[in-house]
């Protein structure tokens, strides 16, 4: 008989406080984690600094590759908000996959989605210009959203901190770029656009894409001695 969430937690669960490092990049790994509540930040050392590559929430899992391929951890996992986690070792993980086909299918779908997100993140991290990074991150987030009402505007439910993490930039720098975009009416803070939730509204995604194309051309032909606009 399948166990419910409470029974799973009683058998495999632990609670971790904010700031707790579950594992570090390069560590040996023998366990994977499933988040029942809370948030976990995944980061990697890129260009000499720690860069957040994902913030995971309830229902998501991580750390499975270390027990699948027996290789060192490829990233660091840190608890952001008090988290209730299922901690599953290699033997239990294998038994779950063998005994529950639906778990294997869900994991394959989740890994495919994660690979897509990783490719998008790499696309951003390869960009040097801060304006370019932020606009690219907003464009990627907008691609999955339906228009608001009858118009062309799109609402993106993402905080400034989460946008900064996606762009791998300090939050203050992202705030400066967003303000420039707001001045140009390319991106608006949600409250300014009449949306009560936290996030941003893009009045016309087409205009944002055009601006992104302009940034790409500028970056391609810019004077190497120049800096961010």
Secondary structure, DSSP 8 states (H G I E B T S, - for coil): ----HHHHHHHHEEEE-TT-EEE-TT----EEEEEEEEEEEEEEEETTEEEEEEEE-TT-EE-HHHHHH----SSEEEEEEEEEEEEEEHHHHHHHHHH-HHHHHHHHHHHHHHHHHHHHHHHHHT---HHHHHHHHHHHHHTT--BSTTSS-EEE---HHHHHHHHTS-HHHHHHHHHHHHHTTSSEEGGGGT--SSSEEES-HHHHHHHHHHHHHHHHHS-TT----
